Amino acid sequence: MSLVFGDKDETMLPDASPFTNVAELKELPYTVDGSLAWLIKTPRHRQWAIGDRSSAKLPSQLASLVASASSRGVTLPKEFVAFIGSPALHVHVRSVTACYLDVAETLLPFANGYLIRFLADQQGCAFWYLYTTKGGPDHCVVCSYEYFDAESMDYEVDEVRETDFQFQAESFEAFLQRFWLENEIEFAKYEAMPPPDVAPRFLKLYAQ
């Protein structure tokens, strides 16, 4: 199967974001250029893929999100849309804690942009969000222990604070690569299988 993506989207460094709590940003083993070429070359998995649990509803979630962004004049990152909309890519990314894709259908206004939930911990203990500027596609990925959704949440929009989040990655693709690598290292450890095919220094850098 041939998958083609657009040009690289714009990244967002911590200083350009509204978030002050920043995770350690580690060097990545593969080039991040918007193509997801590195991911396509990784092994496919039959179990624990992050798209399995929500595969039936992801198409409608993505369609609603794209419509919400279009109505606000927001350009979503192309690699984000490509990944969420491609089940063939989901099987390359798995989670030792059974995290799964769960995409918000409506943009949530925050700071000078919008939040978009896209990944959830199976026990509802953590959630990952894309943060994009009002025009887009400048974006980053943040994590929170709180569930935020424009359609259904226990907070008013103006109660959401930047302190509710930790800056995780300067782009969706950077986050995806880090998430993939950290989880593959854990799977290798607990299933006595070969580690991911990266330089040894990255195995050491990302070992938890």
N, C-alpha and C positions, 0 to 999 in steps of 0.2 A: 504494500500500500504506500503510495506516495503522498506525503503531507507537505504542503507549502504554506509558509507564513509570510507576513509582511515585514517591513523594515523594523529595526529595533526601536522600541518605544523609549520615551524619556524616563530616566530614573530620578529619584528624589533622595538627596542626602539628608541625614538627621538635622543639620542646621537649617535646611530649607523647609522642614516639616514643623508642625505644631507640637511635636512630641519631644520631651526632654529625657525620658527614661529609655535608654538605648542599650540593647543587647550587644555583646561583643560581635563585631562584624569581621568574620574570618575570611581569609583568601579562599576563593573557589577553585576547584580543579579544572573546570572546563570554561570555555569562552561563553559569556552571556551576551548574545547579540540579537535576541528576539526570534531566532529561528527554531529554538528548541532542538537543534541538531544533536546535541549531546544526549538528550533524553531518548530520542528515537533509537539510538544505538545501544541502549541499556537493555537488560533482560526483561521479558514480560513475565507476569506472575498470575497464577490462577487463584491465589488466596491473598486476603488482606489488602487488595487494591483499594485505593481511597474512593473510587467511583462506584464500587459494587453496591453498597447499601442504598444509595440514592439514585441509581441509574435510571429508574422509571420516571422520576420527576425532574431530573436535571435539565432536559430539553425545554420544558415549560418554564422552569425557573430562569434559565438563561434568556429565553425569549422575552419574558417580562422585564428582566433587568435591562436588556438592550433597549426596550421600548421606554423604560423609565429614564435611562441615560439620554436617549435621543430627545425626549421631551424637554430636557433641561439643557440641551446643547453640549452634553459631556461626551468626549471621546474616550471610550474604554480602551485600556491597553490591548493591543492586538494579540499578544501572546496569551493573555488572560482569557480572552474570548475563544481563541483557538484551542487552548487546553481544555477549558470547561466543556466545550462543545464537541470534543473528540474522545469518545470511549476508547479508541485505539491507543490513546496516550495514557489514560487512567491506569491501565494495567502495568505500566512501567513504574508506578509510584505506589508503594505500600507503606503501611504504618504498623509498628509493633504494638501500639496502643489502640488500634482500630479507629483512628481518626477517619472522618469521611467528609466528602464534599457536600456542602449544604449552602446553596447560593441564595442570598437575599434577593427578593424580586423588585425591591424599590430602593433607590439611593437614599441614604440617611444623611441629611445636611449636618456638617460638622466643620467648625473653624472656617477656613476659606475654601472649603471643598466638600467632599462626600465620603462616607464610609460604606463599604460593601462587604458584608460577611460572606465568606466562601468556604470555610473549613471549620469543622467542629470536632472536639474530643468526644468519644463515644459516651462518656458519662456526664457530658455537659459541664466539664470542669474548666475548659478553655476554648476560646474561639479566635479565629484569625480573620483579619479584615484587610481589604485593599483600601488604602486612602488615596484619593485622586483629587487633583485641583478642580476647580469649577469648569475650566475649559478642557482639562486633560490634554495629553495623556500622561503628564508628570504624575508619578505615583510611587508609593512605598507599601510595605506590608507591616502591620502591627498585630499584636496579640493582646487579648484581654481575658480576664476571668469572668467577665460579665457578658450577657447576651443582649445585643442591641439589634433592633430591627424596626424599621420605620412603620411596619404594619402591625407589629405585635411585640411590645416589651413593657416592662414594669417602670419605665422612666419616661419623663417628658424629654423632648429633643434638647431643650436648653439645660437639662441636668447632666448631659454627657460631658465629661471632662477629659482633658488630655492626660491627666494622671491615671485614668482608667486603662491606659494602654502602654505597651512597651514596643518601641521601634525594633523590628526584627530584620528587615532587609530593605535595600534601596530600590528593589523592583520585584515584580511578581516572579520573574524567571530566576532571579537570584535566590529568592525564598524557596522556590520549588527545588532548586539544585541542592540547597543546604538541607532541606527537609528530606529529600531523597537520600543523600549521603549519610546523614545521621541515622536514619532508619535502617539502611542497608548494613551499616556497621553493626547495629544492634542485632539484626537478623543473623548475621554471620556469627556473632558471638554466641547466641542462644541456640542456634540450629546447627552448629558445627559445620558450617559451609564456607566456601572461599569468600573473602572480603570483596567489596566492590572494586572494579578495575580502575583504580586511581593510584597516583604516586604514593609510596609509603608515608611520605611526610604528611599527606592529607589524612590518612588513616589515624596517625598520631594526633594531628591537630583537632580532629573531630571526635575522637574517642571520648566517651563520657565516663 
